[in-house]
Amino acid sequence: MRSMTGFGRASAEKGGTRVVAEIRGLNQRFFELKTNLPRGWGEHEAHLRKSIQEVVSRGRVELFVRQMTIKAPKARLEVNEPLAKLYVRELGRLAGSLKLKGQIGVEMILHRPEIFHVIEEETDEAHGVKMGFDALAKALKHFDAERVREGTSLKRDFAARIKKIRSILPAIEKLSKQTRDEVLNAFRARIQELIGEVPVNERRLFEEAASAAQRGDITEELTRLRIHLDGLAELIERDGPIGKSIEFLLQEINREVNTMGSKSQNAALSHLTVELKGETEKMREQVQNVE
């Protein structure tokens, strides 16, 4: 059993570039992926989605990827020497023409941006993308480990509530039988009181009393409830996505408990069915977080 919520973070670093991947899972009935990627990564989104869906089948997943430069890229200085020579020659000619004194030095061309160019080496985009997928793979491992940890806690909670419901059923069964007998006896006593010494068809009277008692009988509901509980106990031991299957069984369990409560003709029995309903509702809340 896995939870739908979790968080994973990892990074990869090489050649002055670092890529950080963060993945967060939230409760949601169906799968949805929201991505926040570096510029130029759009073409890789389908591949990223596939990688995530190999781990996640249900829930809202948010993926954040950041690529950053952690040291200056390599650079080289490019000098336009022909242009520099032209500057020097033309400055010398101009100085002679204008009869200017002084010598032409290197400082005269240092501030000419068209002569000196700093060329930075371009980063390899494919290299950054590969590191991004490496970081995502590590982040997914952390993310899934957290989901398994939370899922194990949810599994223990489900098992405890199933056990508690089962422990209540014998008392409900006993009270149900006791209530049925009380209805039969009370029905017969009341009829005798009303008709006095008038002859009565005993067989017909018993059938009427039995019919009245049958309306409060919950034997079938108890049988179906036990079957659903067995199915739920087996289901939480399975691997893979089981949240939707648990939701269906809990709907069936809730239906049987509600029917039992509506048929109850005994205060103690009503109290126990309310307790069953409370345990069922808690499981229905918890299953919203199960993948």
PASEBA-1860 file (N, C-alpha, C; in nm, 3 decimals):
! residues 291
1> MRSMTGFG> 0.085/-0.119/0.000/0.000/0.000/0.000/0.088/0.125/0.000 ~ 0.054/0.220/-0.089/0.128/0.345/-0.097/0.036/0.463/-0.076 ~ 0.091/0.566/-0.013/0.020/0.692/-0.001/0.035/0.770/-0.130 ~ -0.055/0.863/-0.156/-0.040/0.949/-0.273/0.048/1.070/-0.242 ~ 0.068/1.101/-0.115/0.146/1.218/-0.080/0.291/1.180/-0.052 ~ 0.380/1.269/-0.086/0.522/1.244/-0.063/0.605/1.353/-0.126 ~ 0.735/1.351/-0.097/0.826/1.451/-0.151/0.962/1.387/-0.174 ~ 1.024/1.424/-0.284/1.159/1.375/-0.315/1.241/1.484/-0.381
9> RASAEKGG> 1.369/1.490/-0.345/1.457/1.593/-0.402/1.594/1.532/-0.425 ~ 1.655/1.564/-0.539/1.789/1.515/-0.568/1.854/1.608/-0.669 ~ 1.986/1.601/-0.679/2.058/1.686/-0.773/2.169/1.607/-0.840 ~ 2.213/1.659/-0.953/2.327/1.601/-1.027/2.417/1.717/-1.068 ~ 2.546/1.694/-1.064/2.641/1.804/-1.090/2.761/1.753/-1.170 ~ 2.798/1.830/-1.271/2.914/1.794/-1.352/2.953/1.910/-1.442 ~ 3.085/1.930/-1.456/3.134/2.031/-1.549/3.084/2.171/-1.525 ~ 3.066/2.208/-1.397/3.023/2.343/-1.367/2.874/2.365/-1.377
17> TRVVAEIR> 2.796/2.260/-1.402/2.650/2.270/-1.412/2.584/2.182/-1.307 ~ 2.482/2.234/-1.244/2.405/2.156/-1.146/2.258/2.156/-1.187 ~ 2.197/2.040/-1.179/2.054/2.027/-1.206/1.986/1.970/-1.082 ~ 1.881/2.036/-1.036/1.806/1.994/-0.917/1.665/1.955/-0.959 ~ 1.619/1.839/-0.913/1.483/1.792/-0.942/1.407/1.773/-0.811 ~ 1.288/1.828/-0.804/1.200/1.812/-0.687/1.066/1.759/-0.736 ~ 1.013/1.660/-0.664/0.884/1.602/-0.701/0.797/1.595/-0.576 ~ 0.673/1.637/-0.591/0.579/1.642/-0.479/0.448/1.576/-0.521
25> GLNQRFFE> 0.391/1.491/-0.434/0.265/1.423/-0.464/0.154/1.471/-0.373 ~ 0.035/1.489/-0.429/-0.082/1.535/-0.354/-0.201/1.444/-0.385 ~ -0.300/1.448/-0.296/-0.419/1.365/-0.314/-0.499/1.411/-0.435 ~ -0.539/1.317/-0.517/-0.629/1.345/-0.628/-0.680/1.212/-0.683 ~ -0.805/1.213/-0.728/-0.867/1.087/-0.771/-0.798/1.027/-0.893 ~ -0.752/1.112/-0.985/-0.687/1.063/-1.107/-0.545/1.120/-1.117 ~ -0.469/1.068/-1.214/-0.331/1.114/-1.230/-0.328/1.248/-1.304 ~ -0.247/1.339/-1.252/-0.226/1.468/-1.317/-0.082/1.511/-1.290
33> LKTNLPRG> -0.015/1.559/-1.394/0.124/1.604/-1.380/0.134/1.752/-1.412 ~ 0.197/1.826/-1.321/0.225/1.968/-1.343/0.376/1.983/-1.342 ~ 0.432/2.045/-1.447/0.578/2.057/-1.457/0.621/2.204/-1.459 ~ 0.738/2.227/-1.404/0.803/2.358/-1.409/0.948/2.330/-1.449 ~ 0.980/2.353/-1.578/1.107/2.308/-1.635/1.191/2.426/-1.684 ~ 1.322/2.402/-1.700/1.407/2.507/-1.756/1.366/2.537/-1.900 ~ 1.402/2.655/-1.944/1.369/2.694/-2.081/1.438/2.597/-2.180 ~ 1.362/2.556/-2.279/1.417/2.466/-2.379/1.396/2.319/-2.349
41> WGEHEAHL> 1.334/2.288/-2.233/1.312/2.148/-2.195/1.175/2.096/-2.238 ~ 1.095/2.177/-2.303/0.958/2.137/-2.335/0.949/2.008/-2.414 ~ 1.045/1.988/-2.505/1.040/1.869/-2.590/1.063/1.740/-2.512 ~ 1.113/1.752/-2.388/1.142/1.633/-2.307/1.029/1.601/-2.207 ~ 0.922/1.679/-2.209/0.816/1.662/-2.111/0.749/1.525/-2.120 ~ 0.727/1.476/-2.241/0.663/1.344/-2.258/0.749/1.234/-2.195 ~ 0.880/1.243/-2.213/0.971/1.144/-2.153/0.969/1.154/-2.002 ~ 0.965/1.276/-1.950/0.958/1.296/-1.805/0.828/1.236/-1.750
49> RKSIQEVV> 0.718/1.260/-1.819/0.589/1.206/-1.777/0.593/1.053/-1.771 ~ 0.653/0.992/-1.873/0.661/0.847/-1.876/0.742/0.794/-1.757 ~ 0.853/0.860/-1.725/0.936/0.818/-1.612/0.858/0.825/-1.480 ~ 0.777/0.929/-1.464/0.700/0.946/-1.341/0.586/0.844/-1.333 ~ 0.519/0.820/-1.447/0.406/0.727/-1.446/0.450/0.581/-1.426 ~ 0.578/0.554/-1.442/0.627/0.421/-1.409/0.627/0.398/-1.258 ~ 0.621/0.508/-1.182/0.622/0.500/-1.035/0.486/0.539/-0.976 ~ 0.418/0.634/-1.038/0.293/0.689/-0.984/0.178/0.659/-1.078
57> SRGRVELF> 0.067/0.610/-1.025/-0.049/0.581/-1.109/-0.169/0.669/-1.076 ~ -0.169/0.731/-0.956/-0.284/0.814/-0.918/-0.237/0.928/-0.829 ~ -0.301/1.044/-0.845/-0.266/1.159/-0.763/-0.214/1.274/-0.848 ~ -0.204/1.390/-0.788/-0.149/1.509/-0.854/0.001/1.515/-0.824 ~ 0.081/1.520/-0.928/0.227/1.524/-0.912/0.279/1.656/-0.965 ~ 0.363/1.722/-0.886/0.426/1.847/-0.927/0.576/1.824/-0.940 ~ 0.631/1.853/-1.057/0.774/1.835/-1.083/0.839/1.971/-1.109 ~ 0.945/2.000/-1.034/1.022/2.123/-1.051/1.165/2.085/-1.085
65> VRQMTIKA> 1.217/2.137/-1.197/1.355/2.111/-1.238/1.426/2.246/-1.256 ~ 1.544/2.259/-1.195/1.624/2.381/-1.207/1.763/2.346/-1.257 ~ 1.810/2.421/-1.355/1.946/2.403/-1.406/2.022/2.532/-1.381 ~ 2.141/2.521/-1.321/2.218/2.640/-1.287/2.366/2.618/-1.313 ~ 2.436/2.728/-1.336/2.580/2.725/-1.356/2.646/2.759/-1.223 ~ 2.733/2.672/-1.173/2.794/2.694/-1.041/2.936/2.749/-1.051 ~ 2.991/2.758/-1.172/3.118/2.829/-1.193/3.121/2.882/-1.335 ~ 3.200/2.987/-1.354/3.202/3.053/-1.484/3.246/2.956/-1.593
73> PKARLEVN> 3.182/2.963/-1.708/3.222/2.874/-1.818/3.360/2.913/-1.872 ~ 3.423/2.821/-1.936/3.553/2.849/-1.997/3.537/2.956/-2.105 ~ 3.641/3.041/-2.113/3.634/3.150/-2.211/3.772/3.168/-2.277 ~ 3.773/3.233/-2.391/3.898/3.266/-2.460/3.886/3.407/-2.517 ~ 4.004/3.471/-2.530/4.008/3.608/-2.582/4.044/3.603/-2.730 ~ 3.963/3.667/-2.810/3.986/3.674/-2.954/4.024/3.818/-2.991 ~ 4.141/3.835/-3.057/4.191/3.968/-3.095/4.182/3.983/-3.247 ~ 4.123/4.092/-3.288/4.115/4.123/-3.432/4.243/4.200/-3.469
81> EPLAKLYV> 4.349/4.123/-3.494/4.480/4.184/-3.517/4.485/4.269/-3.644 ~ 4.427/4.228/-3.752/4.428/4.314/-3.872/4.366/4.450/-3.844 ~ 4.256/4.449/-3.767/4.192/4.577/-3.736/4.280/4.662/-3.645 ~ 4.350/4.597/-3.550/4.441/4.671/-3.462/4.553/4.737/-3.542 ~ 4.610/4.662/-3.637/4.716/4.717/-3.722/4.665/4.836/-3.804 ~ 4.542/4.824/-3.849/4.484/4.933/-3.927/4.470/5.058/-3.842 ~ 4.424/5.040/-3.716/4.412/5.152/-3.623/4.547/5.221/-3.606 ~ 4.654/5.140/-3.580/4.787/5.195/-3.556/4.837/5.272/-3.680
89> RELGRLAG> 4.819/5.213/-3.797/4.866/5.276/-3.920/4.794/5.408/-3.946 ~ 4.664/5.403/-3.927/4.587/5.524/-3.954/4.613/5.631/-3.849 ~ 4.636/5.590/-3.723/4.669/5.688/-3.621/4.804/5.753/-3.649 ~ 4.900/5.668/-3.697/5.032/5.722/-3.732/5.022/5.820/-3.847 ~ 4.942/5.787/-3.947/4.924/5.877/-4.062/4.859/6.007/-4.018 ~ 4.758/5.995/-3.929/4.689/6.113/-3.882/4.782/6.202/-3.801 ~ 4.867/6.140/-3.719/4.961/6.218/-3.638/5.059/6.294/-3.727 ~ 5.107/6.229/-3.836/5.199/6.297/-3.927/5.131/6.407/-4.001
97> SLKLKGQI> 5.008/6.384/-4.042/4.936/6.484/-4.119/4.907/6.609/-4.036 ~ 4.879/6.587/-3.910/4.845/6.699/-3.822/4.965/6.751/-3.744 ~ 5.084/6.692/-3.772/5.208/6.731/-3.705/5.194/6.720/-3.552 ~ 5.138/6.605/-3.506/5.121/6.580/-3.363/5.244/6.511/-3.308 ~ 5.278/6.547/-3.184/5.394/6.486/-3.122/5.350/6.367/-3.035 ~ 5.437/6.279/-2.998/5.407/6.163/-2.913/5.411/6.034/-2.991 ~ 5.414/5.929/-2.912/5.420/5.797/-2.973/5.285/5.725/-2.958 ~ 5.260/5.639/-3.050/5.136/5.560/-3.045/5.164/5.433/-2.966
105> GVEMILHR> 5.092/5.416/-2.851/5.111/5.299/-2.766/4.989/5.208/-2.764 ~ 5.008/5.093/-2.697/4.900/4.994/-2.693/4.777/5.045/-2.619 ~ 4.801/5.141/-2.526/4.688/5.192/-2.449/4.585/5.261/-2.537 ~ 4.627/5.304/-2.654/4.537/5.376/-2.743/4.433/5.284/-2.807 ~ 4.460/5.153/-2.807/4.363/5.061/-2.869/4.298/4.966/-2.768 ~ 4.338/4.980/-2.639/4.283/4.888/-2.538/4.131/4.903/-2.522 ~ 4.083/5.023/-2.542/3.940/5.047/-2.517/3.856/5.039/-2.644 ~ 3.908/4.975/-2.744/3.831/4.957/-2.867/3.764/4.819/-2.863
113> PEIFHVIE> 3.633/4.811/-2.825/3.565/4.681/-2.808/3.560/4.598/-2.935 ~ 3.572/4.663/-3.050/3.564/4.586/-3.174/3.693/4.508/-3.201 ~ 3.798/4.537/-3.125/3.924/4.467/-3.144/3.934/4.343/-3.054 ~ 3.881/4.357/-2.930/3.893/4.248/-2.832/3.755/4.186/-2.805 ~ 3.746/4.055/-2.814/3.620/3.983/-2.790/3.646/3.867/-2.694 ~ 3.563/3.858/-2.587/3.570/3.744/-2.495/3.465/3.642/-2.541 ~ 3.510/3.526/-2.577/3.422/3.421/-2.628/3.402/3.315/-2.518 ~ 3.277/3.299/-2.472/3.244/3.194/-2.373/3.200/3.068/-2.444
121> EETDEAHG> 3.248/2.956/-2.396/3.209/2.828/-2.456/3.065/2.798/-2.423 ~ 2.989/2.756/-2.520/2.848/2.724/-2.499/2.834/2.594/-2.420 ~ 2.735/2.593/-2.332/2.709/2.471/-2.254/2.637/2.369/-2.341 ~ 2.663/2.246/-2.313/2.601/2.136/-2.388/2.463/2.109/-2.329 ~ 2.356/2.144/-2.400/2.219/2.129/-2.350/2.186/1.982/-2.324 ~ 2.231/1.894/-2.413/2.203/1.751/-2.395/2.265/1.699/-2.267 ~ 2.381/1.754/-2.232/2.447/1.714/-2.107/2.361/1.752/-1.987 ~ 2.304/1.873/-1.990/2.217/1.918/-1.881/2.091/1.835/-1.869
129> VKMGFDAL> 2.033/1.798/-1.983/1.911/1.717/-1.982/1.938/1.578/-1.924 ~ 2.051/1.520/-1.960/2.086/1.387/-1.906/2.099/1.394/-1.754 ~ 2.166/1.500/-1.704/2.177/1.515/-1.560/2.040/1.534/-1.496 ~ 1.949/1.602/-1.568/1.814/1.621/-1.516/1.741/1.489/-1.497 ~ 1.755/1.398/-1.592/1.690/1.267/-1.578/1.756/1.183/-1.469 ~ 1.887/1.200/-1.452/1.955/1.130/-1.342/1.904/1.181/-1.207 ~ 1.889/1.314/-1.196/1.839/1.373/-1.072/1.694/1.331/-1.046 ~ 1.614/1.325/-1.154/1.474/1.283/-1.138/1.465/1.139/-1.088
137> AKALKHFD> 1.549/1.051/-1.142/1.546/0.911/-1.099/1.575/0.899/-0.950 ~ 1.672/0.977/-0.901/1.704/0.974/-0.757/1.590/1.033/-0.675 ~ 1.534/1.144/-0.724/1.424/1.208/-0.652/1.303/1.115/-0.643 ~ 1.276/1.041/-0.751/1.163/0.947/-0.751/1.182/0.836/-0.648 ~ 1.307/0.792/-0.629/1.334/0.689/-0.528/1.301/0.741/-0.388 ~ 1.344/0.864/-0.358/1.313/0.924/-0.227/1.162/0.944/-0.212 ~ 1.100/0.991/-0.319/0.955/1.017/-0.320/0.877/0.888/-0.293 ~ 0.914/0.782/-0.363/0.842/0.655/-0.349/0.866/0.593/-0.211
145> AERVREGT> 0.987/0.609/-0.157/1.016/0.556/-0.024/0.927/0.623/0.081 ~ 0.906/0.753/0.065/0.819/0.825/0.159/0.675/0.780/0.143 ~ 0.630/0.756/0.019/0.493/0.709/-0.003/0.472/0.570/0.058 ~ 0.573/0.484/0.047/0.563/0.350/0.106/0.556/0.360/0.258 ~ 0.637/0.448/0.315/0.637/0.465/0.461/0.499/0.510/0.511 ~ 0.442/0.611/0.443/0.309/0.658/0.482/0.203/0.551/0.454 ~ 0.221/0.477/0.345/0.126/0.371/0.311/0.126/0.260/0.415 ~ 0.243/0.228/0.470/0.252/0.126/0.575/0.175/0.170/0.698
153> SLKRDFAA> 0.184/0.297/0.731/0.109/0.351/0.844/-0.042/0.342/0.818 ~ -0.083/0.375/0.695/-0.225/0.365/0.660/-0.273/0.220/0.667 ~ -0.190/0.129/0.622/-0.226/-0.013/0.625/-0.250/-0.061/0.768 ~ -0.163/-0.020/0.860/-0.182/-0.058/1.001/-0.313/-0.003/1.054 ~ -0.347/0.120/1.014/-0.471/0.181/1.060/-0.592/0.106/1.008 ~ -0.590/0.070/0.879/-0.700/-0.008/0.820/-0.715/-0.142/0.892 ~ -0.604/-0.211/0.913/-0.609/-0.343/0.978/-0.668/-0.332/1.119 ~ -0.631/-0.227/1.191/-0.683/-0.209/1.328/-0.834/-0.184/1.326
161> RIKKIRSI> -0.880/-0.106/1.230/-1.024/-0.075/1.224/-1.106/-0.197/1.177 ~ -1.050/-0.273/1.086/-1.118/-0.397/1.044/-1.131/-0.490/1.164 ~ -1.025/-0.503/1.242/-1.026/-0.589/1.361/-1.131/-0.541/1.461 ~ -1.140/-0.409/1.479/-1.236/-0.355/1.575/-1.379/-0.382/1.530 ~ -1.406/-0.363/1.400/-1.541/-0.389/1.349/-1.578/-0.535/1.369 ~ -1.484/-0.623/1.336/-1.510/-0.766/1.353/-1.539/-0.801/1.500 ~ -1.471/-0.734/1.592/-1.490/-0.765/1.734/-1.627/-0.722/1.784 ~ -1.690/-0.626/1.714/-1.821/-0.577/1.755/-1.934/-0.665/1.701
169> LPAIEKLS> -1.908/-0.733/1.590/-2.016/-0.809/1.523/-2.081/-0.917/1.610 ~ -2.005/-0.995/1.691/-2.072/-1.095/1.775/-2.175/-1.035/1.870 ~ -2.143/-0.918/1.929/-2.238/-0.852/2.019/-2.362/-0.806/1.943 ~ -2.343/-0.758/1.820/-2.457/-0.716/1.738/-2.544/-0.836/1.704 ~ -2.478/-0.947/1.670/-2.551/-1.070/1.637/-2.634/-1.117/1.755 ~ -2.575/-1.112/1.873/-2.644/-1.156/1.995/-2.764/-1.066/2.025 ~ -2.742/-0.935/2.015/-2.851/-0.840/2.042/-2.962/-0.853/1.939 ~ -2.924/-0.880/1.813/-3.023/-0.895/1.708/-3.115/-1.014/1.736
177> KQTRDEVL> -3.056/-1.128/1.776/-3.136/-1.247/1.807/-3.226/-1.221/1.929 ~ -3.166/-1.155/2.028/-3.242/-1.125/2.150/-3.359/-1.034/2.117 ~ -3.337/-0.934/2.032/-3.442/-0.840/1.995/-3.552/-0.911/1.917 ~ -3.513/-1.004/1.832/-3.612/-1.078/1.752/-3.703/-1.160/1.843 ~ -3.646/-1.227/1.942/-3.726/-1.306/2.036/-3.817/-1.215/2.117 ~ -3.766/-1.098/2.156/-3.848/-1.005/2.234/-3.966/-0.954/2.154 ~ -3.944/-0.931/2.025/-4.053/-0.885/1.939/-4.161/-0.991/1.928 ~ -4.118/-1.116/1.909/-4.215/-1.226/1.899/-4.297/-1.239/2.028
185> NAFRARIQ> -4.229/-1.238/2.142/-4.299/-1.254/2.270/-4.391/-1.137/2.300 ~ -4.343/-1.016/2.272/-4.425/-0.898/2.299/-4.547/-0.895/2.208 ~ -4.528/-0.937/2.084/-4.638/-0.939/1.989/-4.746/-1.037/2.036 ~ -4.703/-1.155/2.077/-4.798/-1.256/2.121/-4.871/-1.211/2.248 ~ -4.797/-1.154/2.343/-4.859/-1.110/2.469/-4.961/-1.001/2.444 ~ -4.927/-0.909/2.353/-5.019/-0.799/2.326/-5.146/-0.850/2.259 ~ -5.134/-0.944/2.168/-5.253/-0.999/2.102/-5.342/-1.070/2.203 ~ -5.281/-1.148/2.292/-5.359/-1.219/2.394/-5.432/-1.121/2.483
193> ELIGEVPV> -5.365/-1.013/2.511/-5.427/-0.911/2.597/-5.546/-0.848/2.529 ~ -5.536/-0.830/2.397/-5.643/-0.762/2.325/-5.763/-0.853/2.300 ~ -5.738/-0.979/2.271/-5.849/-1.067/2.233/-5.908/-1.141/2.352 ~ -5.837/-1.140/2.464/-5.888/-1.205/2.584/-5.913/-1.353/2.562 ~ -6.035/-1.394/2.583/-6.070/-1.536/2.574/-6.119/-1.576/2.435 ~ -6.116/-1.482/2.341/-6.166/-1.513/2.207/-6.071/-1.613/2.141 ~ -6.124/-1.721/2.081/-6.038/-1.819/2.016/-5.954/-1.752/1.905 ~ -5.830/-1.795/1.890/-5.741/-1.734/1.793/-5.664/-1.844/1.719
201> NERRLFEE> -5.640/-1.817/1.595/-5.561/-1.909/1.513/-5.414/-1.891/1.549 ~ -5.358/-1.986/1.626/-5.220/-1.976/1.675/-5.119/-1.971/1.559 ~ -5.143/-2.049/1.457/-5.050/-2.052/1.343/-5.046/-1.917/1.274 ~ -5.164/-1.860/1.252/-5.170/-1.728/1.186/-5.105/-1.622/1.275 ~ -5.128/-1.631/1.402/-5.069/-1.534/1.496/-4.917/-1.541/1.492 ~ -4.862/-1.662/1.491/-4.717/-1.679/1.488/-4.658/-1.622/1.359 ~ -4.730/-1.646/1.248/-4.681/-1.594/1.119/-4.676/-1.442/1.119 ~ -4.777/-1.377/1.176/-4.780/-1.231/1.183/-4.666/-1.180/1.271
209> AASAAQRG> -4.645/-1.248/1.384/-4.538/-1.207/1.476/-4.402/-1.226/1.410 ~ -4.386/-1.340/1.339/-4.259/-1.367/1.271/-4.233/-1.263/1.164 ~ -4.337/-1.222/1.093/-4.322/-1.120/0.989/-4.277/-0.987/1.049 ~ -4.335/-0.955/1.165/-4.295/-0.830/1.233/-4.149/-0.837/1.277 ~ -4.108/-0.954/1.326/-3.969/-0.970/1.371/-3.873/-0.970/1.254 ~ -3.918/-1.024/1.139/-3.832/-1.035/1.021/-3.792/-0.898/0.968 ~ -3.881/-0.801/0.986/-3.850/-0.667/0.937/-3.730/-0.607/1.009 ~ -3.700/-0.658/1.127/-3.584/-0.610/1.202/-3.466/-0.706/1.197
217> DITEELTR> -3.477/-0.813/1.119/-3.370/-0.912/1.112/-3.253/-0.859/1.029 ~ -3.129/-0.872/1.080/-3.011/-0.821/1.008/-2.912/-0.933/0.977 ~ -2.962/-1.056/0.972/-2.873/-1.170/0.946/-2.803/-1.157/0.811 ~ -2.879/-1.121/0.707/-2.819/-1.108/0.575/-2.715/-0.997/0.571 ~ -2.747/-0.885/0.638/-2.652/-0.772/0.640/-2.523/-0.811/0.711 ~ -2.534/-0.887/0.819/-2.415/-0.931/0.891/-2.329/-1.025/0.805 ~ -2.396/-1.112/0.731/-2.323/-1.205/0.644/-2.247/-1.129/0.536 ~ -2.317/-1.035/0.470/-2.251/-0.958/0.364/-2.139/-0.870/0.421
225> LRIHLDGL> -2.162/-0.815/0.540/-2.060/-0.730/0.602/-1.933/-0.809/0.629 ~ -1.948/-0.931/0.678/-1.830/-1.016/0.705/-1.755/-1.048/0.574 ~ -1.830/-1.071/0.466/-1.767/-1.100/0.337/-1.687/-0.978/0.289 ~ -1.746/-0.858/0.302/-1.677/-0.736/0.260/-1.554/-0.710/0.345 ~ -1.561/-0.738/0.474/-1.446/-0.719/0.562/-1.333/-0.814/0.524 ~ -1.369/-0.937/0.491/-1.266/-1.034/0.447/-1.199/-0.984/0.319 ~ -1.282/-0.932/0.227/-1.227/-0.879/0.102/-1.136/-0.760/0.126 ~ -1.174/-0.674/0.220/-1.092/-0.556/0.251/-0.960/-0.597/0.315
233> AELIERDG> -0.965/-0.693/0.406/-0.843/-0.741/0.471/-0.746/-0.801/0.371 ~ -0.800/-0.869/0.271/-0.715/-0.928/0.167/-0.660/-0.819/0.075 ~ -0.742/-0.720/0.047/-0.703/-0.615/-0.048/-0.587/-0.531/0.004 ~ -0.586/-0.498/0.132/-0.480/-0.411/0.183/-0.344/-0.481/0.187 ~ -0.342/-0.611/0.163/-0.216/-0.685/0.157/-0.157/-0.689/0.016 ~ -0.233/-0.644/-0.082/-0.186/-0.650/-0.220/-0.087/-0.539/-0.252 ~ -0.007/-0.562/-0.355/0.083/-0.460/-0.406/0.012/-0.383/-0.518 ~ 0.065/-0.267/-0.551/0.010/-0.190/-0.661/-0.103/-0.098/-0.618
241> PIGKSIEF> -0.161/-0.025/-0.712/-0.270/0.069/-0.682/-0.396/-0.005/-0.636 ~ -0.443/0.028/-0.517/-0.562/-0.040/-0.462/-0.664/0.059/-0.407 ~ -0.636/0.188/-0.416/-0.723/0.288/-0.355/-0.866/0.283/-0.404 ~ -0.885/0.274/-0.536/-1.022/0.274/-0.591/-1.098/0.149/-0.548 ~ -1.029/0.034/-0.542/-1.095/-0.090/-0.500/-1.137/-0.081/-0.353 ~ -1.053/-0.021/-0.271/-1.088/-0.002/-0.129/-1.209/0.089/-0.117 ~ -1.212/0.196/-0.197/-1.326/0.288/-0.193/-1.456/0.213/-0.223 ~ -1.454/0.126/-0.323/-1.575/0.051/-0.360/-1.621/-0.038/-0.243
249> LLQEINRE> -1.528/-0.113/-0.182/-1.565/-0.201/-0.071/-1.618/-0.122/0.048 ~ -1.558/-0.007/0.074/-1.605/0.075/0.187/-1.746/0.129/0.161 ~ -1.779/0.155/0.036/-1.916/0.195/0.003/-2.014/0.082/0.036 ~ -1.974/-0.041/0.002/-2.060/-0.156/0.031/-2.072/-0.179/0.181 ~ -1.962/-0.167/0.253/-1.964/-0.184/0.399/-2.053/-0.077/0.461 ~ -2.040/0.046/0.414/-2.121/0.155/0.467/-2.270/0.131/0.443 ~ -2.302/0.074/0.326/-2.442/0.045/0.293/-2.499/-0.060/0.390 ~ -2.425/-0.164/0.417/-2.474/-0.268/0.510/-2.491/-0.212/0.651
257> VNTMGSKS> -2.397/-0.131/0.696/-2.405/-0.073/0.830/-2.526/0.019/0.840 ~ -2.552/0.100/0.737/-2.668/0.189/0.739/-2.798/0.110/0.743 ~ -2.804/0.000/0.668/-2.925/-0.085/0.669/-2.947/-0.146/0.807 ~ -2.839/-0.192/0.867/-2.850/-0.248/1.003/-2.901/-0.143/1.101 ~ -2.850/-0.021/1.086/-2.894/0.086/1.176/-3.041/0.119/1.158 ~ -3.088/0.119/1.032/-3.229/0.151/1.007/-3.324/0.042/1.056 ~ -3.275/-0.083/1.065/-3.358/-0.194/1.112/-3.354/-0.211/1.264 ~ -3.263/-0.141/1.328/-3.244/-0.160/1.471/-3.368/-0.122/1.551
265> QNAALSHL> -3.407/-0.209/1.645/-3.520/-0.183/1.733/-3.476/-0.190/1.879 ~ -3.346/-0.168/1.899/-3.288/-0.181/2.032/-3.184/-0.071/2.049 ~ -3.189/0.001/2.161/-3.099/0.114/2.184/-2.952/0.071/2.184 ~ -2.925/-0.043/2.248/-2.786/-0.093/2.255/-2.736/-0.131/2.116 ~ -2.826/-0.191/2.037/-2.790/-0.229/1.901/-2.765/-0.105/1.816 ~ -2.846/-0.003/1.833/-2.827/0.123/1.760/-2.692/0.186/1.794 ~ -2.656/0.179/1.921/-2.528/0.236/1.965/-2.411/0.165/1.896 ~ -2.420/0.032/1.886/-2.311/-0.044/1.823/-2.302/-0.016/1.674
273> TVELKGET> -2.417/-0.001/1.607/-2.413/0.029/1.463/-2.356/0.169/1.439 ~ -2.382/0.262/1.530/-2.321/0.395/1.520/-2.169/0.386/1.532 ~ -2.124/0.298/1.621/-1.980/0.278/1.637/-1.919/0.219/1.509 ~ -1.990/0.124/1.448/-1.943/0.067/1.321/-1.935/0.175/1.213 ~ -2.036/0.260/1.209/-2.039/0.366/1.109/-1.921/0.462/1.128 ~ -1.888/0.491/1.255/-1.776/0.580/1.283/-1.645/0.523/1.231 ~ -1.623/0.392/1.253/-1.500/0.327/1.205/-1.496/0.326/1.052 ~ -1.611/0.303/0.991/-1.617/0.301/0.844/-1.587/0.438/0.786
281> EKMREQVQ> -1.643/0.543/0.848/-1.620/0.678/0.799/-1.473/0.717/0.810 ~ -1.408/0.673/0.917/-1.265/0.704/0.932/-1.184/0.637/0.821 ~ -1.222/0.515/0.785/-1.152/0.448/0.674/-1.181/0.517/0.541 ~ -1.302/0.567/0.524/-1.336/0.637/0.399/-1.258/0.767/0.387 ~ -1.225/0.829/0.499/-1.140/0.948/0.496/-0.996/0.910/0.461 ~ -0.949/0.803/0.523/-0.810/0.760/0.502/-0.784/0.713/0.359 ~ -0.882/0.650/0.297/-0.859/0.593/0.164/-0.838/0.703/0.060 ~ -0.878/0.826/0.092/-0.855/0.937/0.000/-0.707/0.962/-0.023
289> NVE> -0.623/0.905/0.064/-0.478/0.923/0.051/-0.407/0.798/0.000 ~ -0.485/0.695/-0.036/-0.425/0.569/-0.082/-0.420/0.567/-0.234 ~ -0.304/0.532/-0.287/-0.289/0.525/-0.433/-0.375/0.411/-0.490
END
